[in-house]
Amino acid sequence: MLRAVDGMEPDVADSAYVDEAAVVIGDVVVEDEASVWPNTTLRGDHGQIVVGERANVQDNAVLHEDAVLGPDVTVGHSAIVHACTVERGALVGMNAVVLDDAHIGEGAVVAAGSVVTDGTEVPPETMVVGAPAEVKAELDGSMSEATAEHYADLARTYEATGERLDER
């Protein structure tokens, strides 16, 4: 569902996929080949949300208030991303939380269930774990491009073959 609020409307690229069970409200930009999956909420009522090219925001995730995802970012199931920046190719794991003014570096991984507290700088190509999240490993590259391509392909499949069975 796409909704305007206070005169602000979502801007969704033609090649992006927003599942009809997602809620996208207000000042939200969804760029080319990005995907927003079922039961996700993107609420751009107190600052713009940007979902970069080929980024994917998976089921039940919540983004709010000045959240910026770079290209090829993955936000896992039920994660919360609030008023922060996640750079190209980074991954925010399932049930992870990234809070205000945090900065997740390019190719970094926030492990499932971790909490990145306000103002934390996660270095590029590192893995952070825990609550509060701490660097536990350096990474020698990411799978972000493969993940981004997988979700772009999956979105095209849903767009082409998804059928509402309750409307038959």
Secondary structure by P-SEA (a helix, b strand, c coil): cccccccbbbbbcccccccccbbbccbbbbcccbbbccccccccccbbbbbcccbbbccbbbbccbbbbccbbbbccbbbbccbbbcccccccccbbbcccbbbcccccccccccccccccccccbbbbcccccccccccccaaaaaaaaaaaaaaaaaccccccccc
